[in-house]
């Protein structure tokens, strides 16, 4: 289990770094992260929640990368919903 955690943590860090490099728009970053992690676009509710979280967390710590990693870890934990 610890190895799985480390792999997911490293993947989240790398994905956040790539999202920051891909675009400067937070909405586009959320869309890109969802596409990379789940192979689909976020629903309107998911996108809105992620953007609200990103904005609130940015006010607290001013670091987009850490906040994006948190969002990615949540996606990894929850995974894609059943279709």
KETORVO-128520 format. One record per atom (N, C-alpha, C): x, y, z; residue number from 1; atom name; residue in three letters; chain. Coordinates in steps of 0.001 Angstrom, whole numbers, plus 500000, padded with zeros to 6 digits. Last residue first. Example, Ala and Ser with C-alpha at 12.3 -4.5 7.8 and 13.67 -1.06 7.14 Angstrom:
residues 2
<atom x="512850" y="497750" z="507080" i="2" at="N" aa="SER" ch="A"/>
<atom x="513670" y="498940" z="507140" i="2" at="CA" aa="SER" ch="A"/>
<atom x="512900" y="500030" z="507870" i="2" at="C" aa="SER" ch="A"/>
<atom x="513190" y="494310" z="507800" i="1" at="N" aa="ALA" ch="A"/>
<atom x="512300" y="495500" z="507800" i="1" at="CA" aa="ALA" ch="A"/>
<atom x="513200" y="496700" z="507800" i="1" at="C" aa="ALA" ch="A"/>
***
This chain:
residues 83
<atom x="479246" y="504112" z="484594" i="83" at="N" aa="UNK" ch="A"/>
<atom x="478431" y="504602" z="483488" i="83" at="CA" aa="UNK" ch="A"/>
<atom x="477230" y="503722" z="483285" i="83" at="C" aa="UNK" ch="A"/>
<atom x="480568" y="505178" z="487704" i="82" at="N" aa="UNK" ch="A"/>
<atom x="480076" y="504096" z="486842" i="82" at="CA" aa="UNK" ch="A"/>
<atom x="479166" y="504664" z="485769" i="82" at="C" aa="UNK" ch="A"/>
<atom x="483018" y="507850" z="487758" i="81" at="N" aa="UNK" ch="A"/>
<atom x="481751" y="507214" z="488156" i="81" at="CA" aa="UNK" ch="A"/>
<atom x="481366" y="506104" z="487204" i="81" at="C" aa="UNK" ch="A"/>
<atom x="486502" y="507567" z="488341" i="80" at="N" aa="UNK" ch="A"/>
<atom x="485413" y="507826" z="487391" i="80" at="CA" aa="UNK" ch="A"/>
<atom x="484144" y="507165" z="487889" i="80" at="C" aa="UNK" ch="A"/>
<atom x="487771" y="508536" z="491587" i="79" at="N" aa="UNK" ch="A"/>
<atom x="487772" y="507837" z="490306" i="79" at="CA" aa="UNK" ch="A"/>
<atom x="486586" y="508203" z="489450" i="79" at="C" aa="UNK" ch="A"/>
<atom x="488405" y="509242" z="494221" i="78" at="N" aa="UNK" ch="A"/>
<atom x="487009" y="509005" z="493843" i="78" at="CA" aa="UNK" ch="A"/>
<atom x="486930" y="508193" z="492559" i="78" at="C" aa="UNK" ch="A"/>
<atom x="491203" y="509438" z="494154" i="77" at="N" aa="UNK" ch="A"/>
<atom x="490522" y="508696" z="495210" i="77" at="CA" aa="UNK" ch="A"/>
<atom x="489123" y="508291" z="494788" i="77" at="C" aa="UNK" ch="A"/>
<atom x="491771" y="511033" z="491963" i="76" at="N" aa="UNK" ch="A"/>
<atom x="492356" y="509694" z="492035" i="76" at="CA" aa="UNK" ch="A"/>
<atom x="491618" y="508824" z="493046" i="76" at="C" aa="UNK" ch="A"/>
<atom x="490437" y="513366" z="492739" i="75" at="N" aa="UNK" ch="A"/>
<atom x="489983" y="512642" z="491547" i="75" at="CA" aa="UNK" ch="A"/>
<atom x="490509" y="511204" z="491583" i="75" at="C" aa="UNK" ch="A"/>
<atom x="492055" y="514044" z="494930" i="74" at="N" aa="UNK" ch="A"/>
<atom x="490634" y="513755" z="495126" i="74" at="CA" aa="UNK" ch="A"/>
<atom x="490079" y="512959" z="493945" i="74" at="C" aa="UNK" ch="A"/>
<atom x="494447" y="514545" z="493624" i="73" at="N" aa="UNK" ch="A"/>
<atom x="494374" y="513445" z="494587" i="73" at="CA" aa="UNK" ch="A"/>
<atom x="492927" y="513054" z="494872" i="73" at="C" aa="UNK" ch="A"/>
<atom x="493673" y="516819" z="492142" i="72" at="N" aa="UNK" ch="A"/>
<atom x="494047" y="515588" z="491436" i="72" at="CA" aa="UNK" ch="A"/>
<atom x="493973" y="514392" z="492383" i="72" at="C" aa="UNK" ch="A"/>
<atom x="493304" y="518662" z="494215" i="71" at="N" aa="UNK" ch="A"/>
<atom x="492184" y="518312" z="493340" i="71" at="CA" aa="UNK" ch="A"/>
<atom x="492464" y="516988" z="492628" i="71" at="C" aa="UNK" ch="A"/>
<atom x="495928" y="518781" z="495224" i="70" at="N" aa="UNK" ch="A"/>
<atom x="494821" y="518346" z="496082" i="70" at="CA" aa="UNK" ch="A"/>
<atom x="493631" y="517896" z="495242" i="70" at="C" aa="UNK" ch="A"/>
<atom x="497269" y="519830" z="493008" i="69" at="N" aa="UNK" ch="A"/>
<atom x="497598" y="518473" z="493473" i="69" at="CA" aa="UNK" ch="A"/>
<atom x="496490" y="517928" z="494368" i="69" at="C" aa="UNK" ch="A"/>
<atom x="496167" y="522380" z="492981" i="68" at="N" aa="UNK" ch="A"/>
<atom x="495875" y="521473" z="491872" i="68" at="CA" aa="UNK" ch="A"/>
<atom x="496191" y="520030" z="492266" i="68" at="C" aa="UNK" ch="A"/>
<atom x="497361" y="523328" z="495326" i="67" at="N" aa="UNK" ch="A"/>
<atom x="495913" y="523224" z="495244" i="67" at="CA" aa="UNK" ch="A"/>
<atom x="495504" y="522281" z="494120" i="67" at="C" aa="UNK" ch="A"/>
<atom x="500046" y="523344" z="494608" i="66" at="N" aa="UNK" ch="A"/>
<atom x="499600" y="522515" z="495732" i="66" at="CA" aa="UNK" ch="A"/>
<atom x="498096" y="522300" z="495682" i="66" at="C" aa="UNK" ch="A"/>
<atom x="499948" y="525195" z="492452" i="65" at="N" aa="UNK" ch="A"/>
<atom x="500394" y="523815" z="492244" i="65" at="CA" aa="UNK" ch="A"/>
<atom x="499911" y="522901" z="493374" i="65" at="C" aa="UNK" ch="A"/>
<atom x="499155" y="527678" z="493483" i="64" at="N" aa="UNK" ch="A"/>
<atom x="498261" y="526942" z="492604" i="64" at="CA" aa="UNK" ch="A"/>
<atom x="498661" y="525466" z="492492" i="64" at="C" aa="UNK" ch="A"/>
<atom x="499421" y="529229" z="496362" i="63" at="N" aa="UNK" ch="A"/>
<atom x="500192" y="528274" z="495570" i="63" at="CA" aa="UNK" ch="A"/>
<atom x="499259" y="527404" z="494764" i="63" at="C" aa="UNK" ch="A"/>
<atom x="498208" y="530846" z="498295" i="62" at="N" aa="UNK" ch="A"/>
<atom x="498823" y="531472" z="497110" i="62" at="CA" aa="UNK" ch="A"/>
<atom x="499656" y="530529" z="496247" i="62" at="C" aa="UNK" ch="A"/>
<atom x="496751" y="530049" z="500564" i="61" at="N" aa="UNK" ch="A"/>
<atom x="498187" y="529728" z="500479" i="61" at="CA" aa="UNK" ch="A"/>
<atom x="498917" y="530249" z="499245" i="61" at="C" aa="UNK" ch="A"/>
<atom x="494158" y="531340" z="500594" i="60" at="N" aa="UNK" ch="A"/>
<atom x="494826" y="530913" z="501819" i="60" at="CA" aa="UNK" ch="A"/>
<atom x="496333" y="530752" z="501624" i="60" at="C" aa="UNK" ch="A"/>
<atom x="493477" y="531816" z="497966" i="59" at="N" aa="UNK" ch="A"/>
<atom x="493429" y="532940" z="498913" i="59" at="CA" aa="UNK" ch="A"/>
<atom x="494225" y="532587" z="500167" i="59" at="C" aa="UNK" ch="A"/>
<atom x="493574" y="529246" z="496981" i="58" at="N" aa="UNK" ch="A"/>
<atom x="494574" y="530209" z="496524" i="58" at="CA" aa="UNK" ch="A"/>
<atom x="494622" y="531415" z="497455" i="58" at="C" aa="UNK" ch="A"/>
<atom x="491323" y="528097" z="498066" i="57" at="N" aa="UNK" ch="A"/>
<atom x="492632" y="527637" z="498528" i="57" at="CA" aa="UNK" ch="A"/>
<atom x="493726" y="528618" z="498130" i="57" at="C" aa="UNK" ch="A"/>
<atom x="489322" y="529433" z="496593" i="56" at="N" aa="UNK" ch="A"/>
<atom x="489386" y="529547" z="498050" i="56" at="CA" aa="UNK" ch="A"/>
<atom x="490759" y="529158" z="498577" i="56" at="C" aa="UNK" ch="A"/>
<atom x="489924" y="528641" z="493931" i="55" at="N" aa="UNK" ch="A"/>
<atom x="489898" y="530055" z="494306" i="55" at="CA" aa="UNK" ch="A"/>
<atom x="490036" y="530234" z="495817" i="55" at="C" aa="UNK" ch="A"/>
<atom x="489685" y="525831" z="494138" i="54" at="N" aa="UNK" ch="A"/>
<atom x="490934" y="526433" z="493694" i="54" at="CA" aa="UNK" ch="A"/>
<atom x="491007" y="527895" z="494118" i="54" at="C" aa="UNK" ch="A"/>
<atom x="486983" y="525583" z="494855" i="53" at="N" aa="UNK" ch="A"/>
<atom x="488034" y="525103" z="495745" i="53" at="CA" aa="UNK" ch="A"/>
<atom x="489365" y="525764" z="495404" i="53" at="C" aa="UNK" ch="A"/>
<atom x="485772" y="526640" z="492560" i="52" at="N" aa="UNK" ch="A"/>
<atom x="485536" y="527276" z="493869" i="52" at="CA" aa="UNK" ch="A"/>
<atom x="486632" y="526869" z="494855" i="52" at="C" aa="UNK" ch="A"/>
<atom x="486690" y="524780" z="490661" i="51" at="N" aa="UNK" ch="A"/>
<atom x="487065" y="526185" z="490534" i="51" at="CA" aa="UNK" ch="A"/>
<atom x="486861" y="526939" z="491858" i="51" at="C" aa="UNK" ch="A"/>
<atom x="485446" y="522451" z="491616" i="50" at="N" aa="UNK" ch="A"/>
<atom x="486910" y="522517" z="491540" i="50" at="CA" aa="UNK" ch="A"/>
<atom x="487381" y="523966" z="491441" i="50" at="C" aa="UNK" ch="A"/>
<atom x="482736" y="523167" z="491319" i="49" at="N" aa="UNK" ch="A"/>
<atom x="483275" y="522845" z="492646" i="49" at="CA" aa="UNK" ch="A"/>
<atom x="484801" y="522955" z="492654" i="49" at="C" aa="UNK" ch="A"/>
<atom x="482594" y="523492" z="488521" i="48" at="N" aa="UNK" ch="A"/>
<atom x="482288" y="524609" z="489405" i="48" at="CA" aa="UNK" ch="A"/>
<atom x="482873" y="524372" z="490803" i="48" at="C" aa="UNK" ch="A"/>
<atom x="483219" y="520877" z="487678" i="47" at="N" aa="UNK" ch="A"/>
<atom x="484051" y="522014" z="487262" i="47" at="CA" aa="UNK" ch="A"/>
<atom x="483852" y="523194" z="488210" i="47" at="C" aa="UNK" ch="A"/>
<atom x="481117" y="519392" z="488799" i="46" at="N" aa="UNK" ch="A"/>
<atom x="482507" y="519093" z="489157" i="46" at="CA" aa="UNK" ch="A"/>
<atom x="483408" y="520283" z="488856" i="46" at="C" aa="UNK" ch="A"/>
<atom x="478920" y="520593" z="487478" i="45" at="N" aa="UNK" ch="A"/>
<atom x="479012" y="520617" z="488942" i="45" at="CA" aa="UNK" ch="A"/>
<atom x="480442" y="520372" z="489401" i="45" at="C" aa="UNK" ch="A"/>
<atom x="479439" y="519974" z="484819" i="44" at="N" aa="UNK" ch="A"/>
<atom x="479339" y="521381" z="485220" i="44" at="CA" aa="UNK" ch="A"/>
<atom x="479500" y="521515" z="486739" i="44" at="C" aa="UNK" ch="A"/>
<atom x="481901" y="517344" z="484735" i="43" at="N" aa="UNK" ch="A"/>
<atom x="480520" y="517822" z="484649" i="43" at="CA" aa="UNK" ch="A"/>
<atom x="480519" y="519290" z="485076" i="43" at="C" aa="UNK" ch="A"/>
<atom x="484972" y="517339" z="482867" i="42" at="N" aa="UNK" ch="A"/>
<atom x="484236" y="517391" z="484132" i="42" at="CA" aa="UNK" ch="A"/>
<atom x="482788" y="517809" z="483879" i="42" at="C" aa="UNK" ch="A"/>
<atom x="485549" y="515013" z="480176" i="41" at="N" aa="UNK" ch="A"/>
<atom x="485431" y="516378" z="480677" i="41" at="CA" aa="UNK" ch="A"/>
<atom x="484711" y="516356" z="482028" i="41" at="C" aa="UNK" ch="A"/>
<atom x="487733" y="512153" z="480404" i="40" at="N" aa="UNK" ch="A"/>
<atom x="486441" y="512784" z="480122" i="40" at="CA" aa="UNK" ch="A"/>
<atom x="486479" y="514213" z="480643" i="40" at="C" aa="UNK" ch="A"/>
<atom x="489853" y="510748" z="481473" i="39" at="N" aa="UNK" ch="A"/>
<atom x="489537" y="510587" z="480051" i="39" at="CA" aa="UNK" ch="A"/>
<atom x="488138" y="511094" z="479713" i="39" at="C" aa="UNK" ch="A"/>
<atom x="490758" y="511238" z="484002" i="38" at="N" aa="UNK" ch="A"/>
<atom x="489575" y="510394" z="483862" i="38" at="CA" aa="UNK" ch="A"/>
<atom x="489143" y="510151" z="482419" i="38" at="C" aa="UNK" ch="A"/>
<atom x="493173" y="512706" z="483785" i="37" at="N" aa="UNK" ch="A"/>
<atom x="492984" y="511739" z="484870" i="37" at="CA" aa="UNK" ch="A"/>
<atom x="491852" y="510755" z="484613" i="37" at="C" aa="UNK" ch="A"/>
<atom x="492949" y="514319" z="481471" i="36" at="N" aa="UNK" ch="A"/>
<atom x="494131" y="513477" z="481682" i="36" at="CA" aa="UNK" ch="A"/>
<atom x="493873" y="512369" z="482703" i="36" at="C" aa="UNK" ch="A"/>
<atom x="490470" y="515560" z="481898" i="35" at="N" aa="UNK" ch="A"/>
<atom x="490702" y="514777" z="480679" i="35" at="CA" aa="UNK" ch="A"/>
<atom x="491883" y="513828" z="480865" i="35" at="C" aa="UNK" ch="A"/>
<atom x="490928" y="516880" z="484306" i="34" at="N" aa="UNK" ch="A"/>
<atom x="489889" y="515846" z="484225" i="34" at="CA" aa="UNK" ch="A"/>
<atom x="490129" y="514946" z="483007" i="34" at="C" aa="UNK" ch="A"/>
<atom x="492966" y="518667" z="483485" i="33" at="N" aa="UNK" ch="A"/>
<atom x="493218" y="517664" z="484528" i="33" at="CA" aa="UNK" ch="A"/>
<atom x="492195" y="516532" z="484451" i="33" at="C" aa="UNK" ch="A"/>
<atom x="491579" y="520225" z="481610" i="32" at="N" aa="UNK" ch="A"/>
<atom x="492740" y="519437" z="481191" i="32" at="CA" aa="UNK" ch="A"/>
<atom x="493022" y="518327" z="482196" i="32" at="C" aa="UNK" ch="A"/>
<atom x="489647" y="521492" z="483227" i="31" at="N" aa="UNK" ch="A"/>
<atom x="489234" y="520653" z="482094" i="31" at="CA" aa="UNK" ch="A"/>
<atom x="490359" y="519715" z="481684" i="31" at="C" aa="UNK" ch="A"/>
<atom x="491391" y="522904" z="484915" i="30" at="N" aa="UNK" ch="A"/>
<atom x="490483" y="521900" z="485469" i="30" at="CA" aa="UNK" ch="A"/>
<atom x="490036" y="520946" z="484362" i="30" at="C" aa="UNK" ch="A"/>
<atom x="492594" y="524601" z="483015" i="29" at="N" aa="UNK" ch="A"/>
<atom x="493405" y="523657" z="483788" i="29" at="CA" aa="UNK" ch="A"/>
<atom x="492543" y="522539" z="484363" i="29" at="C" aa="UNK" ch="A"/>
<atom x="490435" y="526114" z="482168" i="28" at="N" aa="UNK" ch="A"/>
<atom x="491084" y="525230" z="481197" i="28" at="CA" aa="UNK" ch="A"/>
<atom x="491962" y="524199" z="481914" i="28" at="C" aa="UNK" ch="A"/>
<atom x="490013" y="527493" z="484565" i="27" at="N" aa="UNK" ch="A"/>
<atom x="488966" y="526641" z="484000" i="27" at="CA" aa="UNK" ch="A"/>
<atom x="489533" y="525640" z="483011" i="27" at="C" aa="UNK" ch="A"/>
<atom x="492428" y="528960" z="484826" i="26" at="N" aa="UNK" ch="A"/>
<atom x="492081" y="527915" z="485791" i="26" at="CA" aa="UNK" ch="A"/>
<atom x="490997" y="526977" z="485273" i="26" at="C" aa="UNK" ch="A"/>
<atom x="494756" y="529686" z="482349" i="25" at="N" aa="UNK" ch="A"/>
<atom x="493345" y="529795" z="482725" i="25" at="CA" aa="UNK" ch="A"/>
<atom x="492950" y="528636" z="483646" i="25" at="C" aa="UNK" ch="A"/>
<atom x="497206" y="529192" z="481369" i="24" at="N" aa="UNK" ch="A"/>
<atom x="497142" y="530111" z="482508" i="24" at="CA" aa="UNK" ch="A"/>
<atom x="495716" y="530268" z="483028" i="24" at="C" aa="UNK" ch="A"/>
<atom x="498410" y="525868" z="480512" i="23" at="N" aa="UNK" ch="A"/>
<atom x="497583" y="527061" z="480301" i="23" at="CA" aa="UNK" ch="A"/>
<atom x="497620" y="527944" z="481540" i="23" at="C" aa="UNK" ch="A"/>
<atom x="500461" y="523979" z="480963" i="22" at="N" aa="UNK" ch="A"/>
<atom x="499593" y="523854" z="479792" i="22" at="CA" aa="UNK" ch="A"/>
<atom x="498832" y="525139" z="479481" i="22" at="C" aa="UNK" ch="A"/>
<atom x="501749" y="524333" z="483371" i="21" at="N" aa="UNK" ch="A"/>
<atom x="502487" y="524672" z="482149" i="21" at="CA" aa="UNK" ch="A"/>
<atom x="501574" y="524714" z="480921" i="21" at="C" aa="UNK" ch="A"/>
<atom x="499825" y="523401" z="485130" i="20" at="N" aa="UNK" ch="A"/>
<atom x="500283" y="524784" z="485241" i="20" at="CA" aa="UNK" ch="A"/>
<atom x="501002" y="525239" z="483976" i="20" at="C" aa="UNK" ch="A"/>
<atom x="499728" y="520749" z="484304" i="19" at="N" aa="UNK" ch="A"/>
<atom x="498536" y="521601" z="484159" i="19" at="CA" aa="UNK" ch="A"/>
<atom x="498916" y="523073" z="484235" i="19" at="C" aa="UNK" ch="A"/>
<atom x="502256" y="519833" z="485065" i="18" at="N" aa="UNK" ch="A"/>
<atom x="501911" y="519888" z="483641" i="18" at="CA" aa="UNK" ch="A"/>
<atom x="500701" y="520768" z="483390" i="18" at="C" aa="UNK" ch="A"/>
<atom x="501963" y="519978" z="487849" i="17" at="N" aa="UNK" ch="A"/>
<atom x="503023" y="520736" z="487185" i="17" at="CA" aa="UNK" ch="A"/>
<atom x="502711" y="520892" z="485697" i="17" at="C" aa="UNK" ch="A"/>
<atom x="499897" y="518132" z="488209" i="16" at="N" aa="UNK" ch="A"/>
<atom x="499701" y="519535" z="488584" i="16" at="CA" aa="UNK" ch="A"/>
<atom x="500725" y="520424" z="487895" i="16" at="C" aa="UNK" ch="A"/>
<atom x="501188" y="515788" z="487370" i="15" at="N" aa="UNK" ch="A"/>
<atom x="500019" y="516264" z="486632" i="15" at="CA" aa="UNK" ch="A"/>
<atom x="499746" y="517735" z="486947" i="15" at="C" aa="UNK" ch="A"/>
<atom x="503176" y="515551" z="489359" i="14" at="N" aa="UNK" ch="A"/>
<atom x="503548" y="515723" z="487962" i="14" at="CA" aa="UNK" ch="A"/>
<atom x="502384" y="516280" z="487137" i="14" at="C" aa="UNK" ch="A"/>
<atom x="501554" y="515206" z="491641" i="13" at="N" aa="UNK" ch="A"/>
<atom x="502509" y="516302" z="491567" i="13" at="CA" aa="UNK" ch="A"/>
<atom x="502895" y="516600" z="490115" i="13" at="C" aa="UNK" ch="A"/>
<atom x="500184" y="512870" z="490998" i="12" at="N" aa="UNK" ch="A"/>
<atom x="499442" y="514114" z="491237" i="12" at="CA" aa="UNK" ch="A"/>
<atom x="500356" y="515320" z="491112" i="12" at="C" aa="UNK" ch="A"/>
<atom x="502321" y="511059" z="490876" i="11" at="N" aa="UNK" ch="A"/>
<atom x="501516" y="511319" z="489681" i="11" at="CA" aa="UNK" ch="A"/>
<atom x="500738" y="512623" z="489828" i="11" at="C" aa="UNK" ch="A"/>
<atom x="503147" y="511080" z="493548" i="10" at="N" aa="UNK" ch="A"/>
<atom x="504060" y="511548" z="492503" i="10" at="CA" aa="UNK" ch="A"/>
<atom x="503301" y="511882" z="491225" i="10" at="C" aa="UNK" ch="A"/>
<atom x="500840" y="509968" z="494717" i="9" at="N" aa="UNK" ch="A"/>
<atom x="501312" y="511281" z="495133" i="9" at="CA" aa="UNK" ch="A"/>
<atom x="502232" y="511883" z="494068" i="9" at="C" aa="UNK" ch="A"/>
<atom x="500767" y="507455" z="493482" i="8" at="N" aa="UNK" ch="A"/>
<atom x="499667" y="508395" z="493271" i="8" at="CA" aa="UNK" ch="A"/>
<atom x="500078" y="509818" z="493639" i="8" at="C" aa="UNK" ch="A"/>
<atom x="503192" y="506414" z="494513" i="7" at="N" aa="UNK" ch="A"/>
<atom x="503001" y="506534" z="493064" i="7" at="CA" aa="UNK" ch="A"/>
<atom x="501893" y="507542" z="492765" i="7" at="C" aa="UNK" ch="A"/>
<atom x="502655" y="506419" z="497251" i="6" at="N" aa="UNK" ch="A"/>
<atom x="503754" y="507223" z="496713" i="6" at="CA" aa="UNK" ch="A"/>
<atom x="503618" y="507435" z="495213" i="6" at="C" aa="UNK" ch="A"/>
<atom x="500510" y="504584" z="497355" i="5" at="N" aa="UNK" ch="A"/>
<atom x="500334" y="505957" z="497784" i="5" at="CA" aa="UNK" ch="A"/>
<atom x="501413" y="506853" z="497198" i="5" at="C" aa="UNK" ch="A"/>
<atom x="501832" y="502265" z="496517" i="4" at="N" aa="UNK" ch="A"/>
<atom x="500723" y="502799" z="495728" i="4" at="CA" aa="UNK" ch="A"/>
<atom x="500487" y="504260" z="496072" i="4" at="C" aa="UNK" ch="A"/>
<atom x="503607" y="501941" z="498656" i="3" at="N" aa="UNK" ch="A"/>
<atom x="504126" y="502180" z="497320" i="3" at="CA" aa="UNK" ch="A"/>
<atom x="503047" y="502776" z="496422" i="3" at="C" aa="UNK" ch="A"/>
<atom x="501900" y="501382" z="500808" i="2" at="N" aa="UNK" ch="A"/>
<atom x="502669" y="502617" z="500797" i="2" at="CA" aa="UNK" ch="A"/>
<atom x="503223" y="502949" z="499409" i="2" at="C" aa="UNK" ch="A"/>
<atom x="500787" y="498799" z="500000" i="1" at="N" aa="UNK" ch="A"/>
<atom x="500000" y="500000" z="500000" i="1" at="CA" aa="UNK" ch="A"/>
<atom x="500838" y="501279" z="500000" i="1" at="C" aa="UNK" ch="A"/>
***
